């Protein structure tokens, strides 16, 4: 992937967290920073403004709660994508032949063989 180096300034605590994440994930710090930057600039203007306002006004507890909510939303969306992929890969060709519970049970037994 062709990219461009962008220099950014951040506080020592954030820089330390980026270093720790990079070591934990065995990735360069530039990759961690690039991913964060890509996420931020991908947000609509209104969301970026709100995020900056929250950062300025929120307590540490508020920011922890925000992180939990964002994480919950990401997990929900990941589940939605995986679910869709599973449905797309399901073989439903013979489902029209399953008319009774016995047909369903027989098909289930055949799948386990």
Secondary structure as the mmCIF struct_conf table of DSSP 4:
data_model
#
loop_
_struct_conf.conf_type_id
_struct_conf.id
_struct_conf.beg_label_comp_id
_struct_conf.beg_label_asym_id
_struct_conf.beg_label_seq_id
_struct_conf.end_label_comp_id
_struct_conf.end_label_asym_id
_struct_conf.end_label_seq_id
HELX_RH_AL_P HELX_RH_AL_P1 UNK A 12 UNK A 25
TURN_TY1_P TURN_TY1_P1 UNK A 26 UNK A 26
HELX_RH_AL_P HELX_RH_AL_P2 UNK A 29 UNK A 42
BEND BEND1 UNK A 43 UNK A 43
HELX_RH_AL_P HELX_RH_AL_P3 UNK A 45 UNK A 57
HELX_RH_AL_P HELX_RH_AL_P4 UNK A 60 UNK A 89
TURN_TY1_P TURN_TY1_P2 UNK A 93 UNK A 94
HELX_RH_3T_P HELX_RH_3T_P1 UNK A 95 UNK A 97
BEND BEND2 UNK A 100 UNK A 100
HELX_RH_AL_P HELX_RH_AL_P5 UNK A 101 UNK A 112
#
